[in-house]
Every structure is written in structure tokens, then in C-alpha cells.
Amino acid sequence: MSTETINEINDLLNDKLFQVIGSTPKSIAESLTKIDLKNKKKEGSLIFAISVFASAVNKSTLETFLADNRFASVRPLLAAAMSIQGKSNMTALTLLGHCLLTTKMADSVTFTAEFRKKMGQNHLWAGELSSGSLSDKQKEILKEKKRLTDETSAMTLGTGFLKLTGIDTSPMTSAESDLFNLSVQPSRSDLPREQLAETSRTQYSSAESIPSNVNFRLSRSENVQIPEDVLNYRKNVVAQTDQQIAESIQSKGVEDFIQRTRTLMASDPDGSRTRRAGSVVSPPKK
């Protein structure tokens, strides 16, 4: 059989793969790349609202919600990227909503807070849906969705969507960029130590440079926000482990940790003295 014939068949069927494999974080990301959402904060916010709503309701209720004039600007986008025969692709929108429930942004949204109470957990992958007030049928559906979807991919889609649309201004990670088939700058950890030190020095001394914050897991139940340049200095210039960083934060608190690190970045930009001392609990004496 000719390659041309195979290609023709694939062209006819590829956009219908969801019929046999269902929606996945990767397929949703690929669908979203069909529409221009880059730095479209307003559109991203509307799709966020639609998706988390979809994760909590049935299809007819979602269609009524979508008919609201406030969503007029994104209806054509969703029709192009996430629809089946002119109707919303409920499976895809629901999964996107559950992925967005894993993000920090969902913590501040009243609707998601209430839906989390109903589920009895913060998001689909946070537990076994053993509490909450969902019906047995709803639990069965959600457990199957959870079984079919990898948690890491789900979280990557959630955070990647927020960064793609500009709701979160932090740079995309390699995993997020790969999911959306976007190019990404080399990871800071792949750069030579001298270049990392120079980056830290430049960021510290430039009044116009405002480093973005990144999540750092302090414990199994607690994350903290650390400026990217501070975390870069600790991990890649001074070569601290995550455990050492966590212990330092827990010892003095986040603000003191950041202040002491910036003092070190200014006085010991290449980290050589700090590494020889074997500790960054206190800044070197002037």
C-alpha cells in the first residue's frame, strides 16, 4: 500500500482519535495550539471559567452557560479547537477544567473552592474521592478519568495553559513547552556555572530586573514562592540540595532566606567562598 494512501486515511481520521483514546492533556494542548491564545489573558480567563464549570456540571448546563454574552469572544475559539459537530467537546473541556483545578490560581476562585468541597479533595488526583458529596455515578466517572490521565501531565497542562495565555507571567518549563510544542530557552541548570553566576549578578544589580517567582516545595503539604534568581543561586551556583534549601527556609523564614541569599549573591556571585564554607545559613562577614 502506498504511503500516499496511508497519509490520506490518516488525514481523515487523526482528528477523530479522541473517539477511541479519549481526551488527554497532550491532545488538549495540541487542540489549543490551533487557536491564538499566546498572551491572551482575557480569553484565557474566560476559558478557565468555562472549563472549571464544565468539570462540575452536565453538558446541557454547560451549553446554557456558554450562551452567555460574556463568552461571545471565545465561542469561536472553542468551536475551532474544542468542539464536535458544532457542540462543545465536553470530554476535553471537563478534563481541562480538572487540570486547571490543580493550579495555585484555583485556590483564589470561589467556584473552585466550593467544587473542591463537593469532591472532598483539592483536585482529581489528590485523593480517592472517598469523601465529599458527589453521587456514586459522578465518583465512578471521575475515577475513570483519573485512571486514564497521568497526574504529572495534568498538572503540566494546567500550569502551561496559564503561562501560555499570560495569566501567569512566569516562563514555561521544558515540560510545559513540550506539551504545547513551543520552543524554550535552555534550562538554567544546563548553563555553565560561570554563566549562572553572571546571570545572578546581573539580576541582582539591575534595578529594572524583577525576577519572577517560582514554586518551591517546602514539605509534602506546603509550597512557598521564591524568586527565580534566588533559587537559581542556591541550587546551581552554590549547589545546594532541595533539602538544604528547605531547612534554611524553615530555620529563618522565607523573607530572611531571600534577603540573606541576595546578600550572598552580591558579595559572592560565583559562590566559591560559600561552597568552600559548606554552608549558607549566614552570609559571609564583610
C-alpha positions as CSV (number, residue, x, y, z in Angstrom):
1,M,0.0,0.0,0.0
2,S,1.4,3.4,-0.9
3,T,2.4,6.0,1.7
4,E,0.2,8.5,-0.1
5,T,-2.9,6.3,0.6
6,I,-1.9,5.9,4.3
7,N,-1.5,9.6,4.6
8,E,-4.9,10.3,3.1
9,I,-6.5,7.9,5.5
10,N,-4.7,9.4,8.5
11,D,-5.8,12.9,7.4
12,L,-9.4,11.7,7.5
13,L,-9.1,10.0,10.9
14,N,-6.5,11.8,13.0
15,D,-8.8,14.5,14.4
16,K,-11.2,11.7,15.4
17,L,-8.7,9.8,17.6
18,F,-10.5,11.0,20.7
19,Q,-13.3,8.6,19.8
20,V,-11.1,5.7,20.7
21,I,-8.4,7.1,23.1
22,G,-10.4,9.9,24.7
23,S,-9.0,13.3,25.5
24,T,-5.6,13.6,27.1
25,P,-3.5,16.6,28.3
26,K,-1.4,16.3,25.2
27,S,-4.4,16.2,22.8
28,I,-6.0,19.2,24.6
29,A,-2.7,21.1,24.3
30,E,-2.5,20.3,20.6
31,S,-6.1,21.5,20.1
32,L,-5.4,24.7,21.9
33,T,-2.4,25.4,19.6
34,K,-4.9,25.6,16.7
35,I,-6.1,29.0,18.1
36,D,-4.0,32.0,19.0
37,L,-4.0,32.1,22.8
38,K,-0.5,33.4,23.4
39,N,-0.6,36.2,26.0
40,K,-4.4,36.4,25.6
41,K,-5.1,36.9,29.3
42,K,-8.8,37.8,28.8
43,E,-9.5,34.9,26.6
44,G,-7.6,32.6,28.9
45,S,-9.6,33.8,31.9
46,L,-12.9,33.1,30.1
47,I,-11.7,29.6,29.0
48,F,-10.5,28.9,32.6
49,A,-14.0,29.8,33.9
50,I,-15.8,27.7,31.2
51,S,-13.5,24.7,31.8
52,V,-13.8,24.5,35.6
53,F,-17.5,25.0,35.2
54,A,-17.6,22.1,32.7
55,S,-15.8,19.9,35.2
56,A,-18.6,20.3,37.7
57,V,-21.8,20.2,35.5
58,N,-23.5,18.3,32.8
59,K,-23.4,19.2,29.1
60,S,-26.8,20.9,28.8
61,T,-25.9,23.1,31.8
62,L,-22.6,24.0,30.2
63,E,-24.2,24.9,26.8
64,T,-26.5,27.3,28.7
65,F,-23.6,28.8,30.5
66,L,-21.7,29.2,27.2
67,A,-24.6,31.1,25.6
68,D,-24.0,34.0,28.0
69,N,-22.9,37.1,26.0
70,R,-19.8,37.4,28.2
71,F,-18.4,34.4,26.4
72,A,-19.0,35.7,22.8
73,S,-15.4,36.4,22.2
74,V,-14.2,32.8,23.0
75,R,-17.1,30.8,21.5
76,P,-15.5,30.9,18.0
77,L,-12.1,29.8,19.5
78,L,-13.7,26.9,21.4
79,A,-15.6,25.9,18.2
80,A,-12.4,25.8,16.3
81,A,-10.4,23.9,19.0
82,M,-12.7,22.0,21.3
83,S,-15.9,21.1,19.6
84,I,-17.6,18.1,18.0
85,Q,-20.1,18.7,15.2
86,G,-20.7,22.2,16.4
87,K,-21.2,21.2,20.0
88,S,-18.7,21.6,22.9
89,N,-16.3,18.7,23.3
90,M,-17.4,18.1,26.9
91,T,-14.8,15.4,27.5
92,A,-11.9,17.8,26.6
93,L,-13.3,20.8,28.4
94,T,-14.0,18.7,31.5
95,L,-10.5,17.3,31.6
96,L,-9.0,20.8,31.1
97,G,-11.1,22.0,34.0
98,H,-9.8,19.3,36.2
99,C,-6.2,20.1,35.1
100,L,-6.8,23.7,36.0
101,L,-8.1,22.7,39.4
102,T,-4.5,21.5,40.2
103,T,-3.1,25.1,39.9
104,K,-2.5,27.7,42.6
105,M,-4.8,30.1,40.7
106,A,-7.8,27.8,41.5
107,D,-7.1,28.5,45.2
108,S,-8.5,32.0,44.9
109,V,-11.6,31.2,42.8
110,T,-14.8,30.8,44.9
111,F,-16.4,28.4,42.5
112,T,-13.5,26.0,42.5
113,A,-13.2,26.2,46.3
114,E,-16.8,25.1,46.6
115,F,-16.4,22.4,44.0
116,R,-13.4,21.1,45.8
117,K,-15.5,20.8,48.9
118,K,-18.0,18.8,46.9
119,M,-15.3,16.5,45.7
120,G,-13.8,16.2,49.2
121,Q,-10.3,17.0,47.8
122,N,-8.5,19.8,46.0
123,H,-8.3,18.1,42.6
124,L,-9.0,14.8,40.9
125,W,-5.5,13.4,41.6
126,A,-5.3,14.5,45.3
127,G,-7.2,11.5,46.7
128,E,-9.6,8.6,46.1
129,L,-12.8,10.7,46.2
130,S,-13.8,8.9,49.4
131,S,-15.4,11.9,51.0
132,G,-17.3,14.9,49.7
133,S,-20.9,14.9,48.4
134,L,-20.6,13.6,44.9
135,S,-23.1,11.0,43.8
136,D,-21.8,7.4,43.3
137,K,-22.3,7.9,39.5
138,Q,-20.2,11.1,39.5
139,K,-17.5,9.4,41.5
140,E,-17.4,6.5,39.1
141,I,-17.0,8.8,36.1
142,L,-14.3,10.9,37.8
143,K,-12.3,7.8,39.0
144,E,-12.2,6.5,35.4
145,K,-11.0,9.9,34.2
146,K,-8.3,9.9,36.9
147,R,-7.3,6.4,35.9
148,L,-6.8,7.3,32.3
149,T,-4.9,10.6,32.9
150,D,-1.4,10.9,34.4
151,E,-1.2,13.4,37.2
152,T,2.0,15.0,36.1
153,S,0.7,15.6,32.6
154,A,-2.5,17.0,34.1
155,M,-0.6,19.5,36.3
156,T,1.7,20.4,33.4
157,L,-1.4,21.2,31.2
158,G,-2.9,23.4,34.0
159,T,0.2,25.5,34.6
160,G,1.2,25.5,31.0
161,F,-2.2,26.9,30.0
162,L,-1.9,29.8,32.5
163,K,1.5,30.6,31.2
164,L,0.5,30.3,27.5
165,T,-2.3,32.8,27.9
166,G,-0.3,35.2,30.1
167,I,-2.3,34.8,33.2
168,D,0.9,33.5,34.8
169,T,3.8,35.5,33.6
170,S,6.4,33.0,34.7
171,P,8.5,31.4,31.9
172,M,7.3,28.0,30.7
173,T,9.2,24.9,31.9
174,S,10.6,22.5,29.3
175,A,7.8,20.1,30.1
176,E,5.1,22.8,29.5
177,S,6.8,23.9,26.3
178,D,7.0,20.3,25.0
179,L,3.3,19.8,25.8
180,F,2.3,22.8,23.7
181,N,5.0,22.2,21.1
182,L,6.7,25.5,21.8
183,S,10.4,26.3,21.7
184,V,12.0,27.1,25.0
185,Q,15.3,28.6,26.1
186,P,17.9,26.2,27.5
187,S,17.3,25.3,31.1
188,R,19.3,27.4,33.6
189,S,20.7,24.2,35.1
190,D,22.2,23.4,31.7
191,L,24.3,26.6,31.6
192,P,27.9,26.7,32.8
193,R,28.3,27.8,36.5
194,E,30.2,31.0,35.4
195,Q,27.2,32.0,33.2
196,L,24.8,31.2,36.0
197,A,26.8,33.3,38.4
198,E,26.8,36.2,35.9
199,T,23.1,35.9,35.5
200,S,22.6,36.1,39.2
201,R,24.9,39.1,39.4
202,T,23.1,40.9,36.6
203,Q,19.7,40.2,38.1
204,Y,20.7,41.4,41.5
205,S,22.4,44.6,40.4
206,S,19.8,45.7,37.7
207,A,17.1,47.9,39.2
208,E,14.9,47.1,36.2
209,S,15.2,43.4,36.6
210,I,12.2,41.9,38.5
211,P,12.7,38.1,38.7
212,S,9.6,36.0,38.6
213,N,8.7,33.8,41.5
214,V,8.7,30.0,41.2
215,N,7.1,27.4,43.4
216,F,9.4,25.5,45.9
217,R,8.1,22.5,47.8
218,L,8.9,23.1,51.4
219,S,7.2,19.9,52.6
220,R,4.6,17.5,51.3
221,S,1.8,19.9,52.3
222,E,3.4,23.3,51.8
223,N,4.8,25.2,48.9
224,V,6.4,28.7,49.0
225,Q,7.2,31.3,46.4
226,I,10.9,32.0,45.9
227,P,12.3,34.5,43.3
228,E,13.8,32.5,40.4
229,D,17.2,34.2,40.7
230,V,17.4,33.3,44.4
231,L,16.6,29.7,43.8
232,N,19.0,29.6,40.8
233,Y,21.8,30.9,43.0
234,R,21.1,28.4,45.8
235,K,20.7,25.3,43.5
236,N,23.0,26.0,40.6
237,V,25.7,28.3,41.8
238,V,26.1,27.2,45.4
239,A,24.9,23.7,44.6
240,Q,22.5,23.3,47.5
241,T,20.1,20.4,47.5
242,D,16.3,20.9,47.9
243,Q,16.5,19.5,51.4
244,Q,19.2,22.1,52.4
245,I,17.2,24.9,50.9
246,A,14.1,23.8,52.7
247,E,16.0,23.6,56.0
248,S,17.3,27.1,55.5
249,I,13.9,28.5,54.9
250,Q,12.4,26.7,57.8
251,S,15.2,27.9,60.1
252,K,14.7,31.7,59.5
253,G,11.6,32.1,57.3
254,V,11.1,32.9,53.6
255,E,11.8,36.7,53.8
256,D,15.0,36.3,55.7
257,F,16.1,33.4,53.4
258,I,15.6,35.7,50.4
259,Q,17.4,38.6,52.0
260,R,20.4,36.6,53.1
261,T,20.6,34.9,49.7
262,R,20.7,38.3,47.9
263,T,23.4,39.4,50.2
264,L,25.4,36.4,49.2
265,M,24.7,37.0,45.5
266,A,26.2,40.5,45.8
267,S,29.2,39.6,47.9
268,D,30.0,36.1,46.5
269,P,28.5,36.0,43.0
270,D,30.2,32.9,41.8
271,G,29.5,31.0,45.1
272,S,33.1,30.0,45.5
273,R,33.5,31.2,49.1
274,T,30.1,29.9,50.2
275,R,30.8,26.4,48.7
276,R,34.2,26.3,50.5
277,A,32.5,27.2,53.7
278,G,30.0,24.4,53.2
279,S,27.1,26.5,54.5
280,V,24.8,29.3,53.5
281,V,23.0,29.6,56.8
282,S,24.5,33.0,57.4
283,P,26.0,35.5,54.9
284,P,29.8,35.9,55.0
285,K,31.1,38.7,57.2
286,K,32.1,41.9,55.3
